Amino acid sequence: MDLDNKFDLGFFPTPLHKLNNLSEKFTDYQIFIKRDDQTGLASGGNKTRKLEYLIQKALDENCDTVITAGAQQSNHCRQTVAASAVAGMECHLLLGGEEPKEYNGNLLLSHVLGAKLHFTGENRKGEDIEDLKNELESENKKVAVIPYGGSNLLGSFGYINAIKELKDQLLEQNLNIDYIFFASSSGATQAGIMIGLDFYDLKAKLIPINIDKAEAEGFLEQIILDLIHESEQFFHLNKEYRINDIPLERNFDKAGYGNMTGEEKEAIKTLAQTEGILLDPVYTGRAFYGMLDYLKKKKIKPKSNVLFWHTGGLPANFNYGKELF
Ligand SMILES: *Cc1c(COP(=O)(O)O)cnc(C)c1O
Protein backbone atom coordinates (compact mmCIF):
# COMPACT_ATOMS: atom_id res chain seq x y z
CA MET A 1 0.00 0.00 0.00
CA ASP A 2 1.61 3.25 -1.10
CA LEU A 3 0.66 6.46 -2.90
CA ASP A 4 2.05 5.25 -6.23
CA ASN A 5 0.22 1.92 -6.28
CA LYS A 6 -2.91 2.96 -8.16
CA PHE A 7 -4.94 1.95 -11.16
CA ASP A 8 -5.23 4.62 -13.84
CA LEU A 9 -8.87 5.69 -14.16
CA GLY A 10 -8.91 9.37 -15.03
CA PHE A 11 -7.26 12.37 -16.63
CA PHE A 12 -5.00 14.16 -14.17
CA PRO A 13 -4.20 16.87 -13.28
CA THR A 14 -7.76 18.18 -13.44
CA PRO A 15 -7.89 21.83 -14.53
CA LEU A 16 -7.36 24.63 -12.02
CA HIS A 17 -8.59 27.96 -13.32
CA LYS A 18 -9.94 31.34 -12.34
CA LEU A 19 -13.64 32.20 -12.38
CA ASN A 20 -13.27 35.59 -14.03
CA ASN A 21 -16.91 36.61 -14.26
CA LEU A 22 -17.71 35.55 -10.72
CA SER A 23 -14.61 37.33 -9.36
CA GLU A 24 -15.88 40.53 -11.00
CA LYS A 25 -19.11 40.22 -9.02
CA PHE A 26 -17.28 39.81 -5.72
CA THR A 27 -14.62 42.48 -6.04
CA ASP A 28 -13.07 41.62 -2.65
CA TYR A 29 -12.11 38.13 -3.78
CA GLN A 30 -10.29 36.26 -6.52
CA ILE A 31 -12.20 33.03 -7.07
CA PHE A 32 -10.70 29.85 -8.52
CA ILE A 33 -12.05 26.38 -9.21
CA LYS A 34 -10.49 22.90 -9.21
CA ARG A 35 -12.32 20.77 -11.74
CA ASP A 36 -12.72 17.28 -10.30
CA ASP A 37 -15.98 17.21 -12.22
CA GLN A 38 -13.61 16.63 -15.14
CA THR A 39 -11.78 13.50 -13.96
CA GLY A 40 -13.00 11.81 -17.12
CA LEU A 41 -14.51 8.61 -15.70
CA ALA A 42 -18.13 8.27 -16.89
CA SER A 43 -18.86 11.99 -16.34
CA GLY A 44 -16.32 12.46 -13.57
CA GLY A 45 -16.31 13.30 -9.88
CA ASN A 46 -14.26 12.96 -6.72
CA LYS A 47 -14.79 9.19 -6.36
CA THR A 48 -12.47 8.61 -9.34
CA ARG A 49 -9.45 9.56 -7.23
CA LYS A 50 -10.46 7.21 -4.41
CA LEU A 51 -11.25 4.37 -6.81
CA GLU A 52 -7.78 4.46 -8.35
CA TYR A 53 -6.55 3.06 -5.02
CA LEU A 54 -9.56 0.93 -4.10
CA ILE A 55 -9.70 -0.82 -7.48
CA GLN A 56 -5.92 -1.40 -7.47
CA LYS A 57 -6.29 -3.19 -4.12
CA ALA A 58 -9.08 -5.37 -5.54
CA LEU A 59 -6.85 -6.26 -8.51
CA ASP A 60 -3.86 -6.94 -6.23
CA GLU A 61 -6.07 -9.41 -4.36
CA ASN A 62 -7.14 -11.09 -7.61
CA CYS A 63 -10.78 -10.15 -7.16
CA ASP A 64 -13.20 -10.52 -10.05
CA THR A 65 -16.24 -8.94 -8.39
CA VAL A 66 -16.87 -5.64 -6.64
CA ILE A 67 -19.70 -4.74 -4.23
CA THR A 68 -20.54 -1.28 -3.02
CA ALA A 69 -23.60 0.52 -1.67
CA GLY A 70 -25.25 3.91 -1.77
CA ALA A 71 -28.28 5.97 -2.65
CA GLN A 72 -30.02 5.38 -5.99
CA GLN A 73 -28.53 8.64 -7.25
CA SER A 74 -25.09 7.86 -5.84
CA ASN A 75 -22.20 9.31 -7.81
CA HIS A 76 -19.93 6.93 -5.93
CA CYS A 77 -21.88 3.93 -7.21
CA ARG A 78 -21.91 5.19 -10.81
CA GLN A 79 -18.14 5.73 -10.81
CA THR A 80 -17.50 2.40 -9.08
CA VAL A 81 -19.38 0.56 -11.83
CA ALA A 82 -17.42 2.46 -14.49
CA ALA A 83 -14.12 1.71 -12.73
CA SER A 84 -15.03 -1.98 -12.44
CA ALA A 85 -15.77 -2.05 -16.15
CA VAL A 86 -12.33 -0.62 -16.94
CA ALA A 87 -10.69 -3.15 -14.62
CA GLY A 88 -12.70 -6.05 -16.03
CA MET A 89 -14.63 -6.85 -12.89
CA GLU A 90 -18.31 -7.51 -12.26
CA CYS A 91 -19.94 -4.83 -10.09
CA HIS A 92 -22.90 -5.22 -7.71
CA LEU A 93 -24.64 -2.18 -6.23
CA LEU A 94 -26.81 -2.22 -3.11
CA LEU A 95 -29.14 0.73 -3.43
CA GLY A 96 -31.57 1.99 -0.78
CA GLY A 97 -35.31 2.16 -1.49
CA GLU A 98 -37.51 0.31 -3.97
CA GLU A 99 -36.82 -0.11 -7.67
CA PRO A 100 -38.34 2.89 -9.53
CA LYS A 101 -40.48 2.42 -12.62
CA GLU A 102 -38.15 4.53 -14.69
CA TYR A 103 -34.41 4.94 -14.26
CA ASN A 104 -32.76 8.33 -14.65
CA GLY A 105 -29.62 10.26 -13.62
CA ASN A 106 -26.91 8.19 -11.93
CA LEU A 107 -29.13 5.13 -11.64
CA LEU A 108 -29.67 5.02 -15.39
CA LEU A 109 -25.93 5.45 -16.01
CA SER A 110 -25.05 2.71 -13.51
CA HIS A 111 -27.37 0.39 -15.42
CA VAL A 112 -25.82 1.37 -18.76
CA LEU A 113 -22.34 0.81 -17.29
CA GLY A 114 -23.30 -2.77 -16.46
CA ALA A 115 -24.13 -2.79 -12.75
CA LYS A 116 -25.92 -5.72 -11.15
CA LEU A 117 -28.50 -3.82 -9.13
CA HIS A 118 -30.00 -4.85 -5.78
CA PHE A 119 -32.69 -2.63 -4.25
CA THR A 120 -32.48 -2.93 -0.47
CA GLY A 121 -35.49 -0.96 0.83
CA GLU A 122 -34.93 0.49 4.28
CA ASN A 123 -31.33 -0.70 4.40
CA ARG A 124 -29.75 2.38 2.91
CA LYS A 125 -26.13 2.17 3.98
CA GLY A 126 -24.96 -1.21 2.80
CA GLU A 127 -26.32 -3.30 5.71
CA ASP A 128 -26.80 -6.23 3.30
CA ILE A 129 -23.25 -6.29 1.96
CA GLU A 130 -22.12 -9.31 4.02
CA ASP A 131 -25.08 -11.44 2.89
CA LEU A 132 -24.48 -10.64 -0.77
CA LYS A 133 -20.76 -11.25 -0.39
CA ASN A 134 -21.38 -14.69 1.11
CA GLU A 135 -23.80 -15.52 -1.68
CA LEU A 136 -21.34 -14.47 -4.40
CA GLU A 137 -18.50 -16.33 -2.71
CA SER A 138 -20.60 -19.47 -2.67
CA GLU A 139 -20.61 -19.08 -6.48
CA ASN A 140 -16.80 -19.03 -6.33
CA LYS A 141 -16.47 -15.33 -6.98
CA LYS A 142 -13.58 -13.44 -5.42
CA VAL A 143 -15.24 -10.37 -3.94
CA ALA A 144 -13.88 -6.93 -3.05
CA VAL A 145 -16.11 -4.75 -0.86
CA ILE A 146 -15.70 -1.04 -1.42
CA PRO A 147 -17.03 0.95 1.54
CA TYR A 148 -19.87 3.46 1.46
CA GLY A 149 -18.64 6.59 -0.36
CA GLY A 150 -15.25 4.92 -0.93
CA SER A 151 -14.26 6.32 2.44
CA ASN A 152 -11.51 4.37 4.14
CA LEU A 153 -7.76 4.91 4.50
CA LEU A 154 -7.08 3.85 0.94
CA GLY A 155 -9.84 6.10 -0.40
CA SER A 156 -8.31 9.07 1.39
CA PHE A 157 -5.03 8.46 -0.49
CA GLY A 158 -6.79 9.87 -3.56
CA TYR A 159 -7.04 13.27 -1.94
CA ILE A 160 -3.62 13.18 -0.31
CA ASN A 161 -2.34 12.78 -3.83
CA ALA A 162 -4.70 15.50 -5.11
CA ILE A 163 -3.03 18.02 -2.79
CA LYS A 164 0.33 17.27 -4.37
CA GLU A 165 -1.32 17.85 -7.74
CA LEU A 166 -2.81 21.15 -6.51
CA LYS A 167 0.50 22.29 -5.04
CA ASP A 168 2.28 21.68 -8.35
CA GLN A 169 -0.40 23.65 -10.21
CA LEU A 170 -0.19 26.56 -7.76
CA LEU A 171 3.59 26.71 -8.22
CA GLU A 172 3.22 26.57 -11.97
CA GLN A 173 0.57 29.32 -12.01
CA ASN A 174 2.45 31.34 -9.39
CA LEU A 175 -0.66 31.37 -7.27
CA ASN A 176 -1.52 31.29 -3.60
CA ILE A 177 -4.81 30.01 -2.18
CA ASP A 178 -6.14 31.25 1.18
CA TYR A 179 -9.39 29.29 1.49
CA ILE A 180 -10.69 26.03 0.05
CA PHE A 181 -14.44 25.27 -0.01
CA PHE A 182 -15.79 21.81 -0.83
CA ALA A 183 -18.65 19.42 -0.03
CA SER A 184 -17.94 16.94 2.77
CA SER A 185 -20.05 13.85 3.34
CA SER A 186 -18.52 10.42 3.93
CA GLY A 187 -15.13 11.62 5.16
CA ALA A 188 -12.28 10.49 2.92
CA THR A 189 -12.15 13.57 0.71
CA GLN A 190 -11.74 15.83 3.71
CA ALA A 191 -9.36 13.48 5.55
CA GLY A 192 -7.20 13.19 2.43
CA ILE A 193 -7.13 16.95 1.91
CA MET A 194 -6.20 17.58 5.57
CA ILE A 195 -3.40 15.01 5.56
CA GLY A 196 -2.25 16.20 2.15
CA LEU A 197 -1.90 19.80 3.35
CA ASP A 198 0.39 18.61 6.16
CA PHE A 199 2.24 16.10 4.05
CA TYR A 200 3.05 18.53 1.24
CA ASP A 201 3.26 21.59 3.47
CA LEU A 202 0.61 23.61 1.69
CA LYS A 203 -1.13 26.29 3.71
CA ALA A 204 -4.80 27.03 3.12
CA LYS A 205 -7.78 27.30 5.43
CA LEU A 206 -10.41 24.64 4.79
CA ILE A 207 -14.12 25.40 4.85
CA PRO A 208 -15.76 22.00 4.26
CA ILE A 209 -19.51 22.28 3.85
CA ASN A 210 -21.42 19.49 5.61
CA ILE A 211 -24.03 17.89 3.34
CA ASP A 212 -25.81 15.21 5.34
CA LYS A 213 -27.66 16.60 8.37
CA ALA A 214 -28.83 13.11 9.35
CA GLU A 215 -25.48 12.38 10.97
CA ALA A 216 -25.44 13.11 14.69
CA GLU A 217 -23.46 16.17 15.74
CA GLY A 218 -19.79 15.27 15.74
CA PHE A 219 -20.22 11.99 13.90
CA LEU A 220 -18.56 12.95 10.61
CA GLU A 221 -15.81 14.78 12.47
CA GLN A 222 -15.06 11.53 14.32
CA ILE A 223 -14.91 9.53 11.08
CA ILE A 224 -12.51 12.09 9.62
CA LEU A 225 -10.40 12.13 12.79
CA ASP A 226 -10.16 8.32 12.74
CA LEU A 227 -9.07 8.37 9.10
CA ILE A 228 -6.46 11.01 9.88
CA HIS A 229 -5.13 8.97 12.80
CA GLU A 230 -4.95 5.90 10.61
CA SER A 231 -2.96 7.66 7.93
CA GLU A 232 -0.72 9.42 10.48
CA GLN A 233 0.24 5.96 11.70
CA PHE A 234 0.65 4.67 8.22
CA PHE A 235 2.90 7.51 7.07
CA HIS A 236 4.58 7.97 10.47
CA LEU A 237 3.44 11.56 10.78
CA ASN A 238 3.27 13.04 14.23
CA LYS A 239 1.05 16.10 14.18
CA GLU A 240 -1.50 15.81 16.98
CA TYR A 241 -5.13 16.05 15.91
CA ARG A 242 -8.17 16.31 18.15
CA ILE A 243 -11.83 16.43 17.30
CA ASN A 244 -11.87 20.25 17.55
CA ASP A 245 -9.20 20.45 14.84
CA ILE A 246 -11.62 19.05 12.26
CA PRO A 247 -13.36 21.95 10.49
CA LEU A 248 -16.92 21.33 9.31
CA GLU A 249 -19.44 24.04 8.39
CA ARG A 250 -22.88 22.77 9.39
CA ASN A 251 -24.88 25.91 8.63
CA PHE A 252 -26.08 24.85 5.20
CA ASP A 253 -27.38 21.31 5.75
CA LYS A 254 -30.77 22.09 7.35
CA ALA A 255 -32.85 20.72 4.47
CA GLY A 256 -31.27 17.26 4.87
CA TYR A 257 -29.50 14.99 2.41
CA GLY A 258 -30.72 15.18 -1.17
CA ASN A 259 -33.36 17.83 -0.50
CA MET A 260 -32.63 20.73 -2.80
CA THR A 261 -33.94 24.11 -1.61
CA GLY A 262 -34.16 27.46 -3.39
CA GLU A 263 -30.68 28.25 -2.05
CA GLU A 264 -28.97 25.37 -3.82
CA LYS A 265 -31.00 26.06 -6.94
CA GLU A 266 -29.89 29.69 -6.96
CA ALA A 267 -26.26 28.68 -6.40
CA ILE A 268 -26.41 26.18 -9.27
CA LYS A 269 -27.91 28.79 -11.59
CA THR A 270 -25.41 31.44 -10.51
CA LEU A 271 -22.40 29.35 -11.52
CA ALA A 272 -24.12 28.04 -14.64
CA GLN A 273 -25.11 31.50 -15.82
CA THR A 274 -21.89 33.34 -14.97
CA GLU A 275 -19.32 30.70 -15.93
CA GLY A 276 -21.10 27.96 -17.90
CA ILE A 277 -20.15 25.37 -15.27
CA LEU A 278 -22.68 22.84 -13.97
CA LEU A 279 -22.93 21.85 -10.32
CA ASP A 280 -25.22 19.20 -8.80
CA PRO A 281 -28.31 19.43 -6.53
CA VAL A 282 -27.00 17.25 -3.67
CA TYR A 283 -23.35 18.10 -2.98
CA THR A 284 -21.70 20.85 -4.99
CA GLY A 285 -24.86 22.98 -5.22
CA ARG A 286 -24.99 23.05 -1.41
CA ALA A 287 -21.26 23.65 -1.03
CA PHE A 288 -21.36 26.47 -3.57
CA TYR A 289 -24.37 27.98 -1.79
CA GLY A 290 -22.27 27.95 1.38
CA MET A 291 -19.35 29.60 -0.36
CA LEU A 292 -21.52 32.32 -1.91
CA ASP A 293 -22.97 33.04 1.51
CA TYR A 294 -19.46 33.48 2.92
CA LEU A 295 -18.50 35.79 0.07
CA LYS A 296 -21.68 37.87 0.20
CA LYS A 297 -21.44 38.36 3.95
CA LYS A 298 -17.66 38.84 3.77
CA LYS A 299 -17.13 36.18 6.41
CA ILE A 300 -13.59 35.65 5.16
CA LYS A 301 -10.90 38.25 4.89
CA PRO A 302 -11.04 40.61 1.90
CA LYS A 303 -8.39 40.51 -0.82
CA SER A 304 -8.03 36.78 -0.43
CA ASN A 305 -7.87 33.99 -3.00
CA VAL A 306 -10.66 31.46 -2.72
CA LEU A 307 -10.79 27.99 -4.27
CA PHE A 308 -13.96 26.02 -4.87
CA TRP A 309 -13.15 22.33 -5.27
CA HIS A 310 -15.77 20.98 -7.67
CA THR A 311 -16.35 17.32 -6.78
CA GLY A 312 -18.71 16.38 -9.63
CA GLY A 313 -22.25 15.02 -9.54
CA LEU A 314 -23.57 16.22 -12.88
CA PRO A 315 -25.89 13.23 -13.61
CA ALA A 316 -27.96 13.87 -10.47
CA ASN A 317 -29.34 17.04 -12.12
CA PHE A 318 -31.47 14.84 -14.34
CA ASN A 319 -33.26 13.53 -11.27
CA TYR A 320 -34.32 17.06 -10.23
CA GLY A 321 -35.97 18.23 -13.44
CA LYS A 322 -39.03 19.97 -11.96
CA GLU A 323 -37.20 21.43 -8.99
CA LEU A 324 -34.51 23.02 -11.12
CA PHE A 325 -37.07 24.81 -13.24
C1 LIG B 1 -19.32 11.78 -2.68
C2 LIG B 1 -19.36 13.19 -3.10
C3 LIG B 1 -18.90 14.23 -2.27
C4 LIG B 1 -18.40 14.00 -0.87
O1 LIG B 1 -17.19 13.32 -0.79
P1 LIG B 1 -16.88 12.49 0.55
O2 LIG B 1 -15.52 11.94 0.37
O3 LIG B 1 -17.94 11.44 0.62
O4 LIG B 1 -16.99 13.43 1.69
C5 LIG B 1 -18.92 15.52 -2.76
N1 LIG B 1 -19.40 15.79 -3.99
C6 LIG B 1 -19.88 14.84 -4.80
C7 LIG B 1 -20.42 15.23 -6.12
C8 LIG B 1 -19.87 13.50 -4.39
O5 LIG B 1 -20.35 12.55 -5.22
The ligand as an SDF file (V2000), in Angstrom:
LIG
                    3D

 15 15  0  0  0  0  0  0  0  0999 V2000
  -19.3190   11.7770   -2.6760 C   0  0  0  0  0  0  0  0  0  0  0  0
  -19.3600   13.1870   -3.1010 C   0  0  0  0  0  0  0  0  0  0  0  0
  -18.8950   14.2250   -2.2720 C   0  0  0  0  0  0  0  0  0  0  0  0
  -18.4040   14.0000   -0.8710 C   0  0  0  0  0  0  0  0  0  0  0  0
  -17.1900   13.3180   -0.7900 O   0  0  0  0  0  0  0  0  0  0  0  0
  -16.8810   12.4900    0.5480 P   0  0  0  0  0  0  0  0  0  0  0  0
  -15.5250   11.9430    0.3740 O   0  0  0  0  0  0  0  0  0  0  0  0
  -17.9410   11.4370    0.6240 O   0  0  0  0  0  0  0  0  0  0  0  0
  -16.9940   13.4330    1.6880 O   0  0  0  0  0  0  0  0  0  0  0  0
  -18.9220   15.5160   -2.7570 C   0  0  0  0  0  0  0  0  0  0  0  0
  -19.4010   15.7850   -3.9880 N   0  0  0  0  0  0  0  0  0  0  0  0
  -19.8770   14.8370   -4.7990 C   0  0  0  0  0  0  0  0  0  0  0  0
  -20.4230   15.2310   -6.1210 C   0  0  0  0  0  0  0  0  0  0  0  0
  -19.8720   13.4980   -4.3880 C   0  0  0  0  0  0  0  0  0  0  0  0
  -20.3470   12.5530   -5.2150 O   0  0  0  0  0  0  0  0  0  0  0  0
  1  2  1  0
  2  3  1  0
  2 14  2  0
  3  4  1  0
  3 10  2  0
  4  5  1  0
  5  6  1  0
  6  7  2  0
  6  8  1  0
  6  9  1  0
 10 11  1  0
 11 12  2  0
 12 13  1  0
 12 14  1  0
 14 15  1  0
M  END
$$$$
